[in-house]
């Protein structure tokens, strides 16, 4: 979701290298955190958490972060996108508005669920329930 | 406290919608740094690796 901010800026303010830079930086940070979580459950016999298509969610997250970083790097190679004068907000179609709104609401939703799960402090290492819903 | 980066990014989305590009980029970067600092304090389990 963090990486979406750079792409959302592209949607709203026109493509800029700095927007891709933010998306790549966010993907790198997310990838580093995902890698650490993957390593936490990498030993044989560690059942870990639930899987989707045979892979843990942390592994999927790592794959997606790599894809996002690689995708942004590829998009940066289309230099003609930076030649036109950006026209903020112009031509933002319904699909773009929907994508922007969904990304923003998912970020907000994650923030609210984190407050419910961890309260005002640090989250426990292995949370099993929501502190504010006990 | 660990929700701070999420709310920071949400505020950055709002700034992006308001076309305040510089502020959105700055807040996004600050939120990223806050996320890293919080993760450093949160991730205290040692990795079960041996070589």
N, CA and C atoms of all chains as a GROMACS GRO file, in nm:
protein
  555
    1UNK      N    1   0.082  -0.121   0.000
    1UNK     CA    2   0.000   0.000   0.000
    1UNK      C    3   0.086   0.126   0.000
    2UNK      N    4   0.201   0.115   0.070
    2UNK     CA    5   0.290   0.231   0.074
    2UNK      C    6   0.338   0.266  -0.066
    3UNK      N    7   0.366   0.162  -0.145
    3UNK     CA    8   0.415   0.187  -0.280
    3UNK      C    9   0.309   0.252  -0.367
    4UNK      N   10   0.182   0.235  -0.330
    4UNK     CA   11   0.075   0.292  -0.411
    4UNK      C   12   0.078   0.444  -0.408
    5UNK      N   13   0.133   0.502  -0.299
    5UNK     CA   14   0.131   0.648  -0.288
    5UNK      C   15   0.201   0.711  -0.408
    6UNK      N   16   0.317   0.657  -0.445
    6UNK     CA   17   0.389   0.711  -0.561
    6UNK      C   18   0.306   0.701  -0.688
    7UNK      N   19   0.240   0.586  -0.704
    7UNK     CA   20   0.160   0.566  -0.825
    7UNK      C   21   0.034   0.653  -0.820
    8UNK      N   22  -0.021   0.673  -0.698
    8UNK     CA   23  -0.137   0.760  -0.684
    8UNK      C   24  -0.100   0.904  -0.720
    9UNK      N   25   0.022   0.945  -0.682
    9UNK     CA   26   0.069   1.079  -0.720
    9UNK      C   27   0.079   1.091  -0.871
   10UNK      N   28   0.121   0.983  -0.937
   10UNK     CA   29   0.123   0.983  -1.083
   10UNK      C   30  -0.016   1.007  -1.140
   11UNK      N   31  -0.114   0.940  -1.080
   11UNK     CA   32  -0.252   0.953  -1.128
   11UNK      C   33  -0.301   1.096  -1.112
   12UNK      N   34  -0.271   1.156  -0.997
   12UNK     CA   35  -0.330   1.286  -0.964
   12UNK      C   36  -0.250   1.403  -1.020
   13UNK      N   37  -0.117   1.391  -1.016
   13UNK     CA   38  -0.032   1.506  -1.050
   13UNK      C   39   0.050   1.485  -1.178
   14UNK      N   40   0.032   1.373  -1.244
   14UNK     CA   41   0.111   1.345  -1.363
   14UNK      C   42   0.239   1.272  -1.328
   15UNK      N   43   0.296   1.196  -1.425
   15UNK     CA   44   0.415   1.116  -1.396
   15UNK      C   45   0.539   1.201  -1.370
   16UNK      N   46   0.610   1.169  -1.264
   16UNK     CA   47   0.737   1.233  -1.229
   16UNK      C   48   0.832   1.124  -1.180
   17UNK      N   49   0.960   1.139  -1.205
   17UNK     CA   50   1.056   1.040  -1.153
   17UNK      C   51   1.050   1.024  -1.002
   18UNK      N   52   1.025   1.136  -0.931
   18UNK     CA   53   1.022   1.128  -0.784
   18UNK      C   54   0.908   1.039  -0.735
   19UNK      N   55   0.798   1.035  -0.810
   19UNK     CA   56   0.686   0.949  -0.770
   19UNK      C   57   0.727   0.802  -0.780
   20UNK      N   58   0.794   0.770  -0.891
   20UNK     CA   59   0.844   0.632  -0.905
   20UNK      C   60   0.948   0.602  -0.799
   21UNK      N   61   1.030   0.704  -0.767
   21UNK     CA   62   1.134   0.685  -0.665
   21UNK      C   63   1.072   0.649  -0.531
   22UNK      N   64   0.965   0.720  -0.494
   22UNK     CA   65   0.897   0.690  -0.368
   22UNK      C   66   0.839   0.549  -0.370
   23UNK      N   67   0.781   0.510  -0.484
   23UNK     CA   68   0.723   0.376  -0.494
   23UNK      C   69   0.832   0.269  -0.481
   24UNK      N   70   0.948   0.293  -0.546
   24UNK     CA   71   1.056   0.194  -0.539
   24UNK      C   72   1.113   0.187  -0.397
   25UNK      N   73   1.134   0.305  -0.334
   25UNK     CA   74   1.183   0.306  -0.196
   25UNK      C   75   1.087   0.231  -0.104
   26UNK      N   76   0.958   0.256  -0.121
   26UNK     CA   77   0.858   0.188  -0.037
   26UNK      C   78   0.862   0.038  -0.060
   27UNK      N   79   0.877  -0.002  -0.186
   27UNK     CA   80   0.883  -0.146  -0.217
   27UNK      C   81   1.009  -0.209  -0.156
   28UNK      N   82   1.120  -0.134  -0.157
   28UNK     CA   83   1.243  -0.186  -0.097
   28UNK      C   84   1.227  -0.206   0.054
   29UNK      N   85   1.167  -0.105   0.120
   29UNK     CA   86   1.143  -0.117   0.264
   29UNK      C   87   1.050  -0.235   0.292
   30UNK      N   88   0.940  -0.243   0.217
   30UNK     CA   89   0.847  -0.354   0.235
   30UNK      C   90   0.913  -0.488   0.207
   31UNK      N   91   0.997  -0.492   0.105
   31UNK     CA   92   1.067  -0.616   0.072
   31UNK      C   93   1.162  -0.658   0.183
   32UNK      N   94   1.232  -0.560   0.242
   32UNK     CA   95   1.324  -0.591   0.351
   32UNK      C   96   1.249  -0.647   0.472
   33UNK      N   97   1.136  -0.584   0.505
   33UNK     CA   98   1.057  -0.630   0.620
   33UNK      C   99   0.998  -0.769   0.590
   34UNK      N  100   0.949  -0.789   0.468
   34UNK     CA  101   0.894  -0.920   0.432
   34UNK      C  102   1.002  -1.028   0.439
   35UNK      N  103   1.122  -0.996   0.393
   35UNK     CA  104   1.231  -1.093   0.395
   35UNK      C  105   1.261  -1.137   0.538
   36UNK      N  106   1.262  -1.039   0.628
   36UNK     CA  107   1.287  -1.072   0.769
   36UNK      C  108   1.177  -1.166   0.822
   37UNK      N  109   1.052  -1.139   0.786
   37UNK     CA  110   0.943  -1.224   0.833
   37UNK      C  111   0.949  -1.363   0.769
   38UNK      N  112   0.991  -1.369   0.642
   38UNK     CA  113   1.006  -1.500   0.576
   38UNK      C  114   1.114  -1.581   0.649
   39UNK      N  115   1.227  -1.514   0.682
   39UNK     CA  116   1.337  -1.584   0.749
   39UNK      C  117   1.296  -1.634   0.888
   40UNK      N  118   1.198  -1.564   0.949
   40UNK     CA  119   1.153  -1.602   1.082
   40UNK      C  120   1.087  -1.740   1.080
   41UNK      N  121   1.030  -1.778   0.966
   41UNK     CA  122   0.957  -1.905   0.958
   41UNK      C  123   1.016  -1.997   0.851
   42UNK      N  124   1.145  -1.984   0.828
   42UNK     CA  125   1.204  -2.057   0.715
   42UNK      C  126   1.254  -2.196   0.753
   43UNK      N  127   1.272  -2.219   0.883
   43UNK     CA  128   1.330  -2.347   0.924
   43UNK      C  129   1.232  -2.462   0.902
   44UNK      N  130   1.283  -2.580   0.865
   44UNK     CA  131   1.196  -2.697   0.848
   44UNK      C  132   1.120  -2.727   0.978
   45UNK      N  133   0.994  -2.763   0.964
   45UNK     CA  134   0.914  -2.795   1.082
   45UNK      C  135   0.837  -2.676   1.136
   46UNK      N  136   0.870  -2.556   1.089
   46UNK     CA  137   0.796  -2.437   1.132
   46UNK      C  138   0.672  -2.425   1.044
   47UNK      N  139   0.555  -2.454   1.102
   47UNK     CA  140   0.433  -2.451   1.021
   47UNK      C  141   0.399  -2.310   0.975
   48UNK      N  142   0.443  -2.211   1.054
   48UNK     CA  143   0.416  -2.073   1.017
   48UNK      C  144   0.268  -2.042   1.016
   49UNK      N  145   0.231  -1.944   0.935
   49UNK     CA  146   0.091  -1.901   0.929
   49UNK      C  147   0.023  -1.968   0.810
   50UNK      N  148  -0.101  -1.927   0.785
   50UNK     CA  149  -0.175  -1.993   0.677
   50UNK      C  150  -0.116  -1.955   0.542
   51UNK      N  151  -0.139  -2.042   0.447
   51UNK     CA  152  -0.078  -2.023   0.315
   51UNK      C  153  -0.184  -1.997   0.210
   52UNK      N  154  -0.142  -1.934   0.102
   52UNK     CA  155  -0.227  -1.913  -0.015
   52UNK      C  156  -0.150  -1.968  -0.134
   53UNK      N  157  -0.207  -2.066  -0.203
   53UNK     CA  158  -0.141  -2.131  -0.315
   53UNK      C  159  -0.003  -2.185  -0.274
   54UNK      N  160   0.006  -2.231  -0.152
   54UNK     CA  161   0.129  -2.296  -0.105
   54UNK      C  162   0.234  -2.202  -0.051
   55UNK      N  163   0.209  -2.073  -0.057
   55UNK     CA  164   0.309  -1.977  -0.007
   55UNK      C  165   0.251  -1.897   0.109
   56UNK      N  166   0.335  -1.868   0.208
   56UNK     CA  167   0.292  -1.783   0.318
   56UNK      C  168   0.267  -1.641   0.268
   57UNK      N  169   0.183  -1.569   0.341
   57UNK     CA  170   0.150  -1.432   0.297
   57UNK      C  171   0.274  -1.343   0.294
   58UNK      N  172   0.368  -1.368   0.388
   58UNK     CA  173   0.492  -1.289   0.386
   58UNK      C  174   0.568  -1.312   0.255
   59UNK      N  175   0.564  -1.437   0.208
   59UNK     CA  176   0.634  -1.468   0.082
   59UNK      C  177   0.565  -1.399  -0.035
   60UNK      N  178   0.431  -1.402  -0.034
   60UNK     CA  179   0.358  -1.330  -0.139
   60UNK      C  180   0.390  -1.181  -0.136
   61UNK      N  181   0.396  -1.127  -0.012
   61UNK     CA  182   0.428  -0.984   0.001
   61UNK      C  183   0.564  -0.954  -0.060
   62UNK      N  184   0.663  -1.040  -0.029
   62UNK     CA  185   0.798  -1.020  -0.083
   62UNK      C  186   0.796  -1.025  -0.236
   63UNK      N  187   0.724  -1.122  -0.291
   63UNK     CA  188   0.716  -1.134  -0.438
   63UNK      C  189   0.652  -1.007  -0.497
   64UNK      N  190   0.543  -0.961  -0.435
   64UNK     CA  191   0.475  -0.842  -0.488
   64UNK      C  192   0.564  -0.718  -0.479
   65UNK      N  193   0.640  -0.705  -0.369
   65UNK     CA  194   0.728  -0.588  -0.357
   65UNK      C  195   0.835  -0.590  -0.466
   66UNK      N  196   0.888  -0.708  -0.494
   66UNK     CA  197   0.989  -0.718  -0.601
   66UNK      C  198   0.926  -0.682  -0.736
   67UNK      N  199   0.804  -0.731  -0.759
   67UNK     CA  200   0.734  -0.700  -0.886
   67UNK      C  201   0.708  -0.550  -0.897
   68UNK      N  202   0.666  -0.487  -0.786
   68UNK     CA  203   0.640  -0.342  -0.787
   68UNK      C  204   0.767  -0.265  -0.820
   69UNK      N  205   0.877  -0.301  -0.754
   69UNK     CA  206   1.004  -0.230  -0.778
   69UNK      C  207   1.049  -0.249  -0.923
   70UNK      N  208   1.039  -0.373  -0.972
   70UNK     CA  209   1.080  -0.399  -1.110
   70UNK      C  210   0.987  -0.326  -1.208
   71UNK      N  211   0.857  -0.328  -1.180
   71UNK     CA  212   0.761  -0.260  -1.267
   71UNK      C  213   0.786  -0.110  -1.274
   72UNK      N  214   0.814  -0.049  -1.158
   72UNK     CA  215   0.842   0.095  -1.156
   72UNK      C  216   0.971   0.125  -1.232
   73UNK      N  217   1.072   0.039  -1.216
   73UNK     CA  218   1.198   0.060  -1.290
   73UNK      C  219   1.172   0.052  -1.440
   74UNK      N  220   1.089  -0.042  -1.482
   74UNK     CA  221   1.055  -0.052  -1.625
   74UNK      C  222   0.979   0.072  -1.672
   75UNK      N  223   0.883   0.117  -1.592
   75UNK     CA  224   0.804   0.234  -1.630
   75UNK      C  225   0.892   0.359  -1.643
   76UNK      N  226   0.997   0.366  -1.560
   76UNK     CA  227   1.089   0.481  -1.566
   76UNK      C  228   1.159   0.491  -1.701
   77UNK      N  229   1.166   0.378  -1.772
   77UNK     CA  230   1.237   0.378  -1.900
   77UNK      C  231   1.156   0.444  -2.012
   78UNK      N  232   1.027   0.463  -1.991
   78UNK     CA  233   0.944   0.530  -2.092
   78UNK      C  234   0.955   0.681  -2.070
   79UNK      N  235   1.060   0.740  -2.127
   79UNK     CA  236   1.093   0.878  -2.094
   79UNK      C  237   0.995   0.979  -2.152
   80UNK      N  238   0.922   0.940  -2.254
   80UNK     CA  239   0.831   1.038  -2.316
   80UNK      C  240   0.720   1.081  -2.220
   81UNK      N  241   0.695   0.998  -2.120
   81UNK     CA  242   0.590   1.035  -2.025
   81UNK      C  243   0.627   1.162  -1.948
   82UNK      N  244   0.759   1.192  -1.938
   82UNK     CA  245   0.802   1.308  -1.861
   82UNK      C  246   0.814   1.434  -1.948
   83UNK      N  247   0.801   1.418  -2.081
   83UNK     CA  248   0.819   1.533  -2.171
   83UNK      C  249   0.700   1.627  -2.168
   84UNK      N  250   0.580   1.569  -2.160
   84UNK     CA  251   0.461   1.653  -2.157
   84UNK      C  252   0.451   1.727  -2.024
   85UNK      N  253   0.406   1.852  -2.029
   85UNK     CA  254   0.388   1.929  -1.906
   85UNK      C  255   0.277   1.864  -1.824
   86UNK      N  256   0.307   1.827  -1.700
   86UNK     CA  257   0.203   1.762  -1.620
   86UNK      C  258   0.082   1.853  -1.603
   87UNK      N  259  -0.034   1.795  -1.617
   87UNK     CA  260  -0.157   1.871  -1.598
   87UNK      C  261  -0.230   1.810  -1.479
   88UNK      N  262  -0.207   1.868  -1.360
   88UNK     CA  263  -0.260   1.808  -1.239
   88UNK      C  264  -0.410   1.782  -1.246
   89UNK      N  265  -0.445   1.659  -1.213
   89UNK     CA  266  -0.586   1.625  -1.200
   89UNK      C  267  -0.660   1.608  -1.330
   90UNK      N  268  -0.597   1.648  -1.442
   90UNK     CA  269  -0.668   1.643  -1.569
   90UNK      C  270  -0.682   1.498  -1.615
   91UNK      N  271  -0.798   1.466  -1.663
   91UNK     CA  272  -0.819   1.336  -1.724
   91UNK      C  273  -0.820   1.220  -1.627
   92UNK      N  274  -0.843   1.248  -1.499
   92UNK     CA  275  -0.851   1.139  -1.402
   92UNK      C  276  -0.988   1.074  -1.416
   93UNK      N  277  -0.988   0.959  -1.481
   93UNK     CA  278  -1.114   0.893  -1.512
   93UNK      C  279  -1.167   0.816  -1.390
   94UNK      N  280  -1.286   0.762  -1.408
   94UNK     CA  281  -1.352   0.693  -1.296
   94UNK      C  282  -1.266   0.581  -1.241
   95UNK      N  283  -1.199   0.507  -1.332
   95UNK     CA  284  -1.115   0.397  -1.286
   95UNK      C  285  -1.001   0.449  -1.198
   96UNK      N  286  -0.941   0.560  -1.239
   96UNK     CA  287  -0.832   0.618  -1.162
   96UNK      C  288  -0.880   0.667  -1.026
   97UNK      N  289  -0.998   0.733  -1.025
   97UNK     CA  290  -1.053   0.780  -0.898
   97UNK      C  291  -1.081   0.662  -0.806
   98UNK      N  292  -1.138   0.554  -0.864
   98UNK     CA  293  -1.170   0.436  -0.783
   98UNK      C  294  -1.042   0.374  -0.726
   99UNK      N  295  -0.938   0.361  -0.810
   99UNK     CA  296  -0.812   0.302  -0.764
   99UNK      C  297  -0.752   0.387  -0.651
  100UNK      N  298  -0.756   0.518  -0.671
  100UNK     CA  299  -0.703   0.611  -0.570
  100UNK      C  300  -0.780   0.595  -0.439
  101UNK      N  301  -0.913   0.594  -0.449
  101UNK     CA  302  -0.996   0.586  -0.328
  101UNK      C  303  -0.976   0.453  -0.257
  102UNK      N  304  -0.970   0.343  -0.332
  102UNK     CA  305  -0.952   0.211  -0.270
  102UNK      C  306  -0.819   0.205  -0.197
  103UNK      N  307  -0.712   0.256  -0.262
  103UNK     CA  308  -0.580   0.254  -0.198
  103UNK      C  309  -0.582   0.335  -0.069
  104UNK      N  310  -0.641   0.456  -0.074
  104UNK     CA  311  -0.643   0.542   0.045
  104UNK      C  312  -0.724   0.477   0.156
  105UNK      N  313  -0.840   0.418   0.121
  105UNK     CA  314  -0.925   0.357   0.223
  105UNK      C  315  -0.860   0.232   0.284
  106UNK      N  316  -0.785   0.157   0.202
  106UNK     CA  317  -0.714   0.040   0.256
  106UNK      C  318  -0.606   0.083   0.355
  107UNK      N  319  -0.536   0.192   0.323
  107UNK     CA  320  -0.434   0.243   0.416
  107UNK      C  321  -0.500   0.285   0.547
  108UNK      N  322  -0.612   0.359   0.536
  108UNK     CA  323  -0.684   0.403   0.656
  108UNK      C  324  -0.734   0.283   0.735
  109UNK      N  325  -0.790   0.185   0.665
  109UNK     CA  326  -0.841   0.065   0.731
  109UNK      C  327  -0.733  -0.010   0.806
  110UNK      N  328  -0.615  -0.018   0.747
  110UNK     CA  329  -0.503  -0.084   0.815
  110UNK      C  330  -0.462  -0.007   0.940
  111UNK      N  331  -0.467   0.126   0.930
  111UNK     CA  332  -0.434   0.207   1.047
  111UNK      C  333  -0.532   0.182   1.160
  112UNK      N  334  -0.662   0.180   1.127
  112UNK     CA  335  -0.765   0.158   1.229
  112UNK      C  336  -0.752   0.017   1.289
  113UNK      N  337  -0.728  -0.084   1.204
  113UNK     CA  338  -0.717  -0.221   1.257
  113UNK      C  339  -0.593  -0.235   1.344
  114UNK      N  340  -0.487  -0.159   1.310
  114UNK     CA  341  -0.366  -0.164   1.394
  114UNK      C  342  -0.393  -0.103   1.531
  115UNK      N  343  -0.472   0.005   1.534
  115UNK     CA  344  -0.509   0.064   1.665
  115UNK      C  345  -0.590  -0.037   1.745
  116UNK      N  346  -0.686  -0.104   1.680
  116UNK     CA  347  -0.768  -0.203   1.749
  116UNK      C  348  -0.682  -0.320   1.800
  117UNK      N  349  -0.582  -0.358   1.722
  117UNK     CA  350  -0.501  -0.475   1.757
  117UNK      C  351  -0.396  -0.443   1.863
  118UNK      N  352  -0.337  -0.326   1.852
  118UNK     CA  353  -0.220  -0.297   1.936
  118UNK      C  354  -0.242  -0.180   2.033
  119UNK      N  355  -0.355  -0.114   2.026
  119UNK     CA  356  -0.377   0.001   2.113
  119UNK      C  357  -0.281   0.114   2.076
  120UNK      N  358  -0.235   0.185   2.180
  120UNK     CA  359  -0.150   0.300   2.153
  120UNK      C  360  -0.001   0.269   2.157
  121UNK      N  361   0.035   0.146   2.191
  121UNK     CA  362   0.178   0.113   2.204
  121UNK      C  363   0.228   0.030   2.090
  122UNK      N  364   0.341  -0.037   2.116
  122UNK     CA  365   0.397  -0.127   2.014
  122UNK      C  366   0.314  -0.255   2.009
  123UNK      N  367   0.303  -0.315   1.892
  123UNK     CA  368   0.233  -0.442   1.879
  123UNK      C  369   0.317  -0.551   1.945
  124UNK      N  370   0.250  -0.652   2.006
  124UNK     CA  371   0.327  -0.766   2.056
  124UNK      C  372   0.390  -0.840   1.939
  125UNK      N  373   0.496  -0.917   1.968
  125UNK     CA  374   0.566  -0.988   1.861
  125UNK      C  375   0.475  -1.082   1.785
  126UNK      N  376   0.387  -1.150   1.857
  126UNK     CA  377   0.300  -1.247   1.792
  126UNK      C  378   0.156  -1.227   1.840
  127UNK      N  379   0.090  -1.121   1.790
  127UNK     CA  380  -0.044  -1.088   1.841
  127UNK      C  381  -0.145  -1.199   1.807
  128UNK      N  382  -0.231  -1.230   1.905
  128UNK     CA  383  -0.331  -1.335   1.882
  128UNK      C  384  -0.473  -1.280   1.886
  129UNK      N  385  -0.489  -1.160   1.938
  129UNK     CA  386  -0.623  -1.101   1.939
  129UNK      C  387  -0.612  -0.949   1.934
  130UNK      N  388  -0.729  -0.883   1.937
  130UNK     CA  389  -0.734  -0.737   1.929
  130UNK      C  390  -0.744  -0.680   2.070
  131UNK      N  391  -0.641  -0.604   2.111
  131UNK     CA  392  -0.638  -0.552   2.248
  131UNK      C  393  -0.760  -0.469   2.282
  132UNK      N  394  -0.810  -0.392   2.187
  132UNK     CA  395  -0.922  -0.302   2.217
  132UNK      C  396  -1.057  -0.371   2.199
  133UNK      N  397  -1.059  -0.498   2.160
  133UNK     CA  398  -1.186  -0.569   2.142
  133UNK      C  399  -1.202  -0.683   2.243
  134UNK      N  400  -1.118  -0.682   2.348
  134UNK     CA  401  -1.129  -0.789   2.448
  134UNK      C  402  -1.254  -0.771   2.533
  135UNK      N  403   0.065   0.337   1.853
  135UNK     CA  404   0.185   0.400   1.798
  135UNK      C  405   0.222   0.339   1.663
  136UNK      N  406   0.200   0.206   1.653
  136UNK     CA  407   0.241   0.140   1.528
  136UNK      C  408   0.147   0.170   1.413
  137UNK      N  409   0.039   0.240   1.442
  137UNK     CA  410  -0.051   0.278   1.334
  137UNK      C  411  -0.009   0.412   1.271
  138UNK      N  412   0.089   0.478   1.335
  138UNK     CA  413   0.130   0.611   1.286
  138UNK      C  414   0.167   0.612   1.137
  139UNK      N  415   0.248   0.514   1.090
  139UNK     CA  416   0.283   0.518   0.947
  139UNK      C  417   0.161   0.510   0.856
  140UNK      N  418   0.061   0.428   0.897
  140UNK     CA  419  -0.059   0.416   0.815
  140UNK      C  420  -0.132   0.549   0.806
  141UNK      N  421  -0.149   0.614   0.923
  141UNK     CA  422  -0.219   0.743   0.921
  141UNK      C  423  -0.136   0.849   0.847
  142UNK      N  424  -0.003   0.838   0.858
  142UNK     CA  425   0.082   0.930   0.782
  142UNK      C  426   0.064   0.911   0.633
  143UNK      N  427   0.058   0.785   0.590
  143UNK     CA  428   0.039   0.759   0.448
  143UNK      C  429  -0.101   0.801   0.403
  144UNK      N  430  -0.201   0.781   0.490
  144UNK     CA  431  -0.337   0.824   0.454
  144UNK      C  432  -0.340   0.976   0.436
  145UNK      N  433  -0.274   1.047   0.528
  145UNK     CA  434  -0.267   1.193   0.515
  145UNK      C  435  -0.194   1.232   0.386
  146UNK      N  436  -0.091   1.153   0.350
  146UNK     CA  437  -0.018   1.181   0.226
  146UNK      C  438  -0.109   1.158   0.105
  147UNK      N  439  -0.194   1.055   0.111
  147UNK     CA  440  -0.291   1.034   0.004
  147UNK      C  441  -0.385   1.154  -0.008
  148UNK      N  442  -0.429   1.206   0.107
  148UNK     CA  443  -0.519   1.322   0.106
  148UNK      C  444  -0.448   1.443   0.043
  149UNK      N  445  -0.320   1.461   0.080
  149UNK     CA  446  -0.243   1.572   0.022
  149UNK      C  447  -0.226   1.552  -0.128
  150UNK      N  448  -0.204   1.426  -0.169
  150UNK     CA  449  -0.190   1.398  -0.313
  150UNK      C  450  -0.320   1.432  -0.385
  151UNK      N  451  -0.433   1.398  -0.324
  151UNK     CA  452  -0.563   1.429  -0.386
  151UNK      C  453  -0.581   1.580  -0.399
  152UNK      N  454  -0.529   1.653  -0.297
  152UNK     CA  455  -0.538   1.800  -0.301
  152UNK      C  456  -0.430   1.859  -0.391
  153UNK      N  457  -0.355   1.772  -0.461
  153UNK     CA  458  -0.250   1.813  -0.556
  153UNK      C  459  -0.138   1.890  -0.488
  154UNK      N  460  -0.116   1.863  -0.359
  154UNK     CA  461   0.001   1.921  -0.289
  154UNK      C  462   0.112   1.817  -0.294
  155UNK      N  463   0.176   1.812  -0.412
  155UNK     CA  464   0.270   1.705  -0.446
  155UNK      C  465   0.390   1.699  -0.351
  156UNK      N  466   0.451   1.814  -0.327
  156UNK     CA  467   0.570   1.817  -0.243
  156UNK      C  468   0.540   1.772  -0.101
  157UNK      N  469   0.428   1.821  -0.048
  157UNK     CA  470   0.391   1.783   0.088
  157UNK      C  471   0.360   1.634   0.096
  158UNK      N  472   0.293   1.581  -0.006
  158UNK     CA  473   0.259   1.438  -0.008
  158UNK      C  474   0.386   1.354  -0.013
  159UNK      N  475   0.480   1.394  -0.099
  159UNK     CA  476   0.606   1.320  -0.109
  159UNK      C  477   0.683   1.324   0.023
  160UNK      N  478   0.688   1.444   0.084
  160UNK     CA  479   0.762   1.459   0.210
  160UNK      C  480   0.700   1.374   0.320
  161UNK      N  481   0.568   1.381   0.331
  161UNK     CA  482   0.500   1.304   0.436
  161UNK      C  483   0.514   1.154   0.410
  162UNK      N  484   0.512   1.115   0.283
  162UNK     CA  485   0.533   0.973   0.249
  162UNK      C  486   0.670   0.927   0.293
  163UNK      N  487   0.772   1.009   0.269
  163UNK     CA  488   0.909   0.972   0.310
  163UNK      C  489   0.923   0.966   0.462
  164UNK      N  490   0.864   1.066   0.530
  164UNK     CA  491   0.870   1.068   0.677
  164UNK      C  492   0.801   0.944   0.733
  165UNK      N  493   0.686   0.908   0.675
  165UNK     CA  494   0.613   0.790   0.723
  165UNK      C  495   0.695   0.663   0.701
  166UNK      N  496   0.769   0.662   0.592
  166UNK     CA  497   0.854   0.545   0.562
  166UNK      C  498   0.964   0.531   0.668
  167UNK      N  499   1.023   0.644   0.706
  167UNK     CA  500   1.128   0.642   0.808
  167UNK      C  501   1.070   0.600   0.943
  168UNK      N  502   0.951   0.656   0.976
  168UNK     CA  503   0.884   0.618   1.102
  168UNK      C  504   0.857   0.468   1.104
  169UNK      N  505   0.812   0.415   0.989
  169UNK     CA  506   0.785   0.271   0.979
  169UNK      C  507   0.910   0.190   1.010
  170UNK      N  508   1.023   0.232   0.951
  170UNK     CA  509   1.148   0.158   0.974
  170UNK      C  510   1.190   0.164   1.121
  171UNK      N  511   1.176   0.283   1.184
  171UNK     CA  512   1.213   0.296   1.325
  171UNK      C  513   1.125   0.210   1.413
  172UNK      N  514   0.994   0.211   1.385
  172UNK     CA  515   0.902   0.129   1.465
  172UNK      C  516   0.929  -0.020   1.444
  173UNK      N  517   0.960  -0.059   1.320
  173UNK     CA  518   0.988  -0.200   1.293
  173UNK      C  519   1.113  -0.244   1.368
  174UNK      N  520   1.211  -0.155   1.374
  174UNK     CA  521   1.335  -0.189   1.446
  174UNK      C  522   1.306  -0.216   1.593
  175UNK      N  523   1.213  -0.138   1.651
  175UNK     CA  524   1.180  -0.159   1.792
  175UNK      C  525   1.088  -0.279   1.811
  176UNK      N  526   1.007  -0.308   1.710
  176UNK     CA  527   0.907  -0.416   1.721
  176UNK      C  528   0.968  -0.553   1.697
  177UNK      N  529   1.057  -0.564   1.598
  177UNK     CA  530   1.110  -0.695   1.560
  177UNK      C  531   1.224  -0.733   1.653
  178UNK      N  532   1.188  -0.796   1.764
  178UNK     CA  533   1.290  -0.828   1.864
  178UNK      C  534   1.326  -0.976   1.866
  179UNK      N  535   1.242  -1.061   1.804
  179UNK     CA  536   1.275  -1.204   1.799
  179UNK      C  537   1.399  -1.226   1.714
  180UNK      N  538   1.491  -1.311   1.766
  180UNK     CA  539   1.607  -1.341   1.682
  180UNK      C  540   1.568  -1.445   1.577
  181UNK      N  541   1.631  -1.438   1.462
  181UNK     CA  542   1.600  -1.531   1.355
  181UNK      C  543   1.652  -1.671   1.390
  182UNK      N  544   1.573  -1.775   1.364
  182UNK     CA  545   1.614  -1.911   1.402
  182UNK      C  546   1.706  -1.972   1.298
  183UNK      N  547   1.811  -1.901   1.264
  183UNK     CA  548   1.901  -1.949   1.160
  183UNK      C  549   2.032  -1.997   1.220
  184UNK      N  550   2.089  -2.102   1.164
  184UNK     CA  551   2.223  -2.144   1.204
  184UNK      C  552   2.296  -2.191   1.081
  185UNK      N  553   2.422  -2.155   1.071
  185UNK     CA  554   2.501  -2.189   0.952
  185UNK      C  555   2.622  -2.272   0.990
   0.00000   0.00000   0.00000
